[in-house]
Amino acid sequence: MEELKVYSDVTQYIKIEMGEETFGIDIGFVDNILRMQRITRVPNVPDYVKGVINLRGEIVPIINLRAKMGLEEIEETKATRIIIIKMEQVGKVGFIVDCVKEVVSISEEQVESMKYDSMDDTTHFVSAVGKEADSIISLLDLNAVVLDKNFKEENA
């Protein structure tokens, strides 16, 4: 009988697309994936904060990930989704993404960290890249996206 191998250095990611780019979100932070729904606007928030939704009695802020990352706005389609992320520091936050493709498993050997110039003070949303088959997936740094100083100040 063959022995079952357990790989503890493998992480699963939700593979999403934003235009021509492919990104990965650590599945450990994903609480839910929803179809687009009515979002209630909130006054005096940055353009990338689309508003809030009521998710089973809990108010969840919704971020347009395209706008947050400085990508061009596009029309919503049937594939557009809201990914609900749950983080200890801020609770639940939703990201509007173009589409959700699949769940992929990426081992530590397939991940290469991104190196940034420490003199550059702009926020970087990608922490590493994962090599999967013959494609590359940019792995999102959720702390950089959600814990951005502007988002924290406006939602405190």
ABEGO torsion letter per residue (X at the ends): XBBBBBBAABBBBBBBBBEABBBBBBAAABABBBBBBBBBBBBGBBAABAEBBBBGGBBBBBBBAAAAAGBBBBBBBAABBBBBBBBAAAEBBBBBBABBABBBBBBAAABBBBBBBAABABBBABABBBBBEABBBBBBBAAAAAABAAAAAAAX
